[in-house]
Amino acid sequence: MLKLVQECYMVDFIFIFERFEEFSKPVDPKEVPDYLSVISHPMDLETMMVKVTDGKYHSALEFLQDINLIVENCLEYNPMKTNEDRVIPL
């Protein structure tokens, strides 16, 4: 139970940073019509918070897999085609 509480705080912590705003809610298909044709398993921080609240995570590994899924989806939908694309601004 303590791990799940810590996971919840981690998501809350991520939410406060504006640089992660794009990941805070599910992608809106009206705004990005082709997203679901490219990404088969969407994930976002709001969905993760619901999963934490509903007790859907049974381990810290499951939680981290969803964080990783957000990153993988981002990189898949926005592929890095040039060296300039690979630079992540801080």
Long-range contacts (C-beta under 8 A, 24 or more apart in sequence): 3-59, 3-60, 4-52, 4-55, 4-57, 6-60, 7-52, 7-57, 7-60, 7-63, 8-49, 8-52, 8-53, 10-63, 11-45, 11-48, 11-49, 11-52, 12-49, 14-45, 15-45, 20-45, 23-70, 23-74, 35-77, 38-76, 38-77, 39-73, 39-76, 39-77, 41-69, 41-73, 42-73, 43-69, 43-70, 43-73, 44-70, 45-70
